[in-house]
């Protein structure tokens, strides 16, 4: 292995640059992993863009309590999470 190759090694490859892929890559990177993100088109402009930020189940009564509990937890922490990302990236 050459020195050039060693500098570009990847621990994890994340396929898809939507919300889930980006957040997975972000948290993996924050934990110390070397991450490569692969997206065939423009990052964040496919289903995540079309979803318009919908984070919770559309019909909560149709989901198990565990799904609704996770959605409630996520909604409670969402504003602080977004503010933290903004502070780190200066991207709203």
N, C-alpha and C positions, 0 to 999 in steps of 0.2 A: 504494500500500500504506500502510495506517495504521500508526501506531506500535504499536498493540495487536497487529496481525497480525504485525509483525516480531518481537515478543517470543515468539511462539508458533510460529515456523517449525520445521519438522521436517526433518532431513536423511534420516532412515531411519524407515520404518514397519515394525514387526515384528508379524506376524499370528500370534497364538497365544501364550498365557501358560503353556505347559508348560515343562519343563526346558530344552529346546533354545531356545525363544523367549526365556525369561528370561535364559539365559546369553548368547545373542546380543545382546540388548538391553544387558545389563550390560557386556560387553566393548566394544561399540560406544560406549556412554556413556563408559567409561573412556578410550577413544581420542579423545574430544572430540566425538563426534557428538551431535546433538540427536535423541533417540529418542522415538517414540511407540509404545507397546505396545497392541495391540488384542486383547481376549479377549472372546468372547461370553458366557462364564460366569464362574466363579470361578477366579482365577489359581492354577495349580498343583494343581487338583483333578480333572483329567480323567485322561488316560492316564498322565501322569507320577506322579500320586498312586497309581494302580492298580499301576504298575510297582514300587512299593515300593523305589526306589533301585537297581534292577538296572542295572548299568553295563556289564557284559561280555556277550559272546555266550553264549547258553545252552549250546550245544554247540561248543566251540572247534575241535574237529577237523573241523567242517563249514565252516569259514571260511578264506579265504586268509591266509597269514602276515601280510600287511599289516594286516588287521583285528585279528588277535590281538596284533600288536606295538603297535597303537594302544590296545587294551584294557589291555595290560600297563602301558604308559606311564601311562594314565589312572589305573589302580588305584594305581600307585606314588605319584602326585601328589595323589590325592583327599583324603587327610586334611589335608594342608597347605592345599589349596584351600578346604576347608570351614572350617578354622580362620581363614583370611584373611577369608572372607565373614562369619563370626561376629564377628570383630573390627570389621569395617566396619559391620555391620548390627545386631548384638546379637540376631540371630535364628538360632536353632539349626535 
